Amino acid sequence: MGSLITDNNVITEEIKERLKYGNMCYGVLLPLMKSKDLSRNAKKKIYRTVIRPIVTYASENWCMVKDDERMISTWERKILRRIYGPKFENGEWQSRGNMELYGLYQEPQIVGVIKSSRLRWAGHIERSEENSLLSRIYRGHPGGKRCVGRPRKKWIEDVIEDLEEMGVRMWRRKAQDRETWARIVKQILDQNGRMDGR
């Protein structure tokens, strides 16, 4: 598996690499995904348990921009269209729209899965002991000077943005309670399962 680290720390290259491996896995499993002997539910399970984890590997560390989210969602819809196939309407076969696909899928979308993993990891870091290596890396500063121009978005800023959209306040305090944080993680999973299909 592994992760791709670039000299300019652009996560888009890592996402493209993960999508490439996801496509390779999908290609190997294509005969199963095309098979009429397998139910749609079985194909959904293959996608969720075999194909999607390859793409979302280490995604809790990603800081995504909107273009990244669109790229990942487009990839997922390609597979969902294979699972559900076209529809016959007005005397001709037509491709299913995005909302119809997600209505049939009835599962959290891949972007929601990634955001929930990111929040779960953020809670784990916040609860880590102050003198642990993880905590020191998270709260430390590497030093040096920033590059010229607008600073690139930080991972923690992505986390805070997601929490603000959900209306979560004093999140660092709430992260100390595992049960409370688990509910917040589930909330973003449910919320993004609906929102990304717009």
Salt bridges, closest charged atoms under 4 A:
GLU17 OE2 - LYS20 NZ 3.43
ASP67 OD1 - ARG70 NH2 2.29
GLU69 OE1 - LYS66 NZ 3.93
GLU69 OE2 - LYS115 NZ 3.69
GLU89 OE2 - LYS87 NZ 3.82
GLU100 OE1 - LYS87 NZ 2.91
GLU100 OE2 - ARG96 NH1 2.80
GLU107 OE2 - ARG48 NH1 3.72
GLU126 OE1 - ARG139 NH2 3.64
GLU126 OE2 - ARG172 NH1 2.51
ASP158 OD2 - ARG118 NH1 2.99
ASP158 OD1 - LYS153 NZ 2.79
GLU161 OE1 - LYS153 NZ 3.09
ASP162 OD1 - LYS115 NZ 3.68
ASP162 OD2 - ARG118 NH2 2.70
ASP190 OD2 - LYS186 NZ 2.90
